Amino acid sequence: MSNQYTEENLIRAASFLPSQQEREQQQADISAAADPLSALLYSDDRETVLYGIFGDIPDYDNPEMEMLWDEVLDADPEEVYEYCFRKGVDLFQDDGKPVPGWRDIAVMLKAIEKGILQLA
């Protein structure tokens, strides 16, 4: 899948991914951590992107958010890409693949649209 969208005023989700240098530092930090498995779990690119864009991550303990997740999961990926694009978020990396957590981004956008979530 290639990125077919071109638009000026978009949030580019890929810009929130760590650089190669940051990834190497994360790997070094994980290796040096007292609990490397725990450190690995908390170095998630998905969360990095979500925090970068929204300052938060979806709360799937909330039944309304869970319903949105199901809605996004059942949707055709192309529809999700277009929805996020219309809402101002370009989901694609330079290699044409969507960023980690692209469905979570859609859930957050839907939650904002429905008034379930309000960001400061």
N, C-alpha and C positions, 0 to 999 in steps of 0.2 A: 504494500500500500504506500503510495507516495503522497506527499502533502500537496494537495491540489488547491489549497486556500492561499490567497494572497490578499492582505489587507494591512492598512497602516496601524491604526490604534488598537492593536491586540496585545493582550498579555501573552507572552510567549512562555508557556509552561516549562519548556526545556531550559530556559535561562535560569531556572531555580535548581537545576541538577548540579551536583558538585563537579568542579573541574577535575582534571586528571590529578593535579597536585593535591587537591583536597581528598580525593579518593585514596591516594597513596598515604596521606596522613591518617585517614580513618583506619586503613589497614594496619598501620603501625600502632595506632592507639588500641585497636582491637587485640593485636598480638601482645601488647604490653599490659593489657587490662587484667585485673585479678580474676575476673570471670569473663573470658573471651566470648562465650556463647551469649551471655547477657549483653555485652557490648555490641556484638554483631546484630542482635535483635533491635537495638536502639539506633542503628545506623542505616535506617531504611530510606532509600531514595524516594519512595512513595510519600513518606511523612515529610521529607525535606521539601518536596514540591508543594504539598498541601499547606504546610506552615508558611512557605514562601508566598503563596498566593493569598491564602485566607487567614493565616495566623492561627489556624485551628485544624482539627481533623474531624471527620464525621463521627457522631456518637451513635453507633449502631445498637446501643442498649435502648435508645429511644424508638418506640414502635413506628413513629412517623418516618424517621430516618430509615428504618429497616424497610418500610414500604417503598420508599424512594429507591433504595438499593435494588429491590426486586424489580421495580419498574425499569431501571437502567440496565440491569442484568438481562432482562427479557427483550430489550430493544435491540434492533439491528445496530451494530457498531457504527455504521455510516451515519445513522440518524443521531447517535450520541455525539460523534465528531462535529456534525453540522450544528447541533444544538449548542454545544460549547462554543463553537465559532461565533454563532449569532449572539451569544452572551458575552463575547469578547475574550475568549481564551483559545489560543491556538495550542492544540494538544501534541503537535508533532515535533520530533527531534530532527536533526539534520539528516539522519539516515532514513527518514520517512516513517519511522515507527512511532506510535504514541508513547508518551512518557509513562513511567510507572505511576499507577494510581489514576489513570485517566477516567475510569468509571467513578472513582471517589470524587474527582473534580466535578463531574456531572451531577453527582448526588448533592454536593455542596451548593452548586448553582441552582438546582431545583429547590433545595431547602430555603435558599434566600428568596427565590421567586415566590414560593408559597407562604413566606412569612414564618417558617419554622425556625429559621436561623437569622440572626441579625449580627452583622459584623460591625465593629467600631470603626 
